[in-house]
Amino acid sequence: MNGRTLQQTAADRAEGLPGAVLEHPFGPEWDVHKVRGKVFMLITDVAGEPMVILKSAPDEAAALREQYAEITPGYHMNKRHWITLHGGDSLDRGLVEELVTDSYLLVVSKLPAAQRPVEPTAFTRRDQAIR
């Protein structure tokens, strides 16, 4: 998947998540996706390279970085809790959508119950396919 397709796939998935909003607090070159005011995904280009930055559980982030050359520590973010996706052959649509959803659910799970747009434990793989 090339970098632009990666970014579009991630953005499309984020648009389908309950309560997700797109903001530009750092300028027009940074797409910042939030749920209830908390960031779960950033999309930008650095030195002309498209990238997607996502929240990830530390153990999962480490495993993903070992398994995929296109996944590196979070650009300008906490390296244990964030990952960066770059365009490349080993990333496919399903994986990108899953990682965006996982990032969203990590953030939602930390919100007070009354603010959650979905219950993270009830949000299933079937929900991921709904657009």
C-alpha positions in Angstrom: 0.0 0.0 0.0 1.5 3.3 -1.0 1.6 6.2 1.5 -1.4 8.1 0.1 -3.6 5.0 0.0 -2.4 4.3 3.6 -3.5 7.8 4.7 -6.8 7.6 2.9 -7.6 4.2 4.3 -6.9 5.4 7.8 -8.9 8.5 7.4 -11.9 6.6 5.9 -11.8 4.2 8.9 -11.7 7.1 11.4 -14.7 8.8 9.8 -16.8 5.7 10.5 -16.0 5.5 14.2 -18.7 6.9 16.6 -17.8 10.3 18.0 -14.7 10.7 15.9 -13.9 14.2 14.7 -11.2 15.7 12.5 -9.4 18.9 13.6 -6.4 20.9 12.5 -4.9 22.3 15.7 -1.3 22.2 14.4 -2.1 23.7 11.0 -3.6 22.4 7.7 -0.7 19.9 7.2 -1.7 17.9 10.2 -5.0 15.9 10.3 -5.7 15.2 13.9 -8.5 12.7 14.6 -10.0 12.9 18.1 -12.7 11.3 20.2 -14.2 13.4 23.0 -11.2 15.8 22.7 -8.6 13.1 22.9 -6.2 12.3 20.0 -6.2 8.8 18.6 -4.7 9.4 15.1 -2.5 12.0 13.3 -2.0 12.1 9.6 0.8 14.2 8.0 3.8 14.2 5.6 7.3 14.5 6.9 9.9 15.5 4.3 7.4 14.5 1.6 6.7 11.0 3.1 3.1 10.3 4.0 2.6 8.8 7.5 -0.1 7.8 10.0 0.5 8.0 13.7 -1.6 5.9 16.0 -1.9 5.0 19.7 -0.9 1.4 20.6 -0.6 -0.7 23.7 3.2 -0.9 24.5 3.5 -4.6 24.1 1.6 -4.6 20.8 3.5 -1.6 19.5 6.8 -3.5 20.1 5.5 -6.6 18.4 4.2 -4.6 15.4 7.6 -2.8 15.0 9.4 -6.2 15.0 7.0 -7.7 12.5 6.5 -4.9 10.0 9.3 -2.7 8.5 6.7 0.0 7.8 5.8 0.4 11.4 8.2 2.5 13.5 8.0 4.3 16.9 5.5 7.2 17.0 6.8 10.3 15.3 7.0 13.2 17.8 5.1 11.1 20.3 5.8 8.8 23.2 7.7 5.9 21.6 6.2 3.2 23.8 2.6 4.2 23.3 2.5 5.4 19.7 3.4 3.9 16.4 4.0 5.4 12.9 2.8 3.7 9.8 4.6 4.3 6.5 3.6 3.1 3.0 5.0 -0.3 2.0 4.2 -3.7 0.7 3.4 -5.5 4.0 0.6 -3.2 5.2 -2.9 -4.0 3.8 -6.3 -2.4 4.2 -7.5 -4.8 6.9 -4.4 -4.3 9.1 -4.6 -0.5 8.7 -8.3 -0.4 9.6 -7.7 -2.7 12.6 -4.9 -0.5 13.9 -7.0 2.7 13.6 -9.8 1.0 15.4 -7.5 -0.3 18.1 -6.1 3.2 18.6 -9.6 4.6 18.9 -10.7 2.0 21.4 -7.6 2.5 23.6 -8.5 6.2 23.9 -12.2 5.5 24.4 -11.4 3.0 27.2 -9.7 5.7 29.2 -12.7 8.1 29.0 -15.2 8.3 31.8 -18.1 5.8 31.1 -20.6 8.7 30.6 -18.4 10.2 27.8 -17.8 7.0 25.8 -19.5 7.0 22.4 -19.2 3.1 22.5 -18.4 0.5 25.1 -14.9 -0.7 24.1 -15.5 -4.3 25.3 -18.7 -4.5 23.2 -17.2 -3.1 20.0 -16.5 -6.2 18.0 -14.7 -7.0 14.7 -18.1 -7.0 13.1 -18.5 -3.3 14.1 -15.2 -2.6 12.3 -16.7 -3.6 9.0 -19.6 -1.2 9.3 -19.0 2.0 7.4 
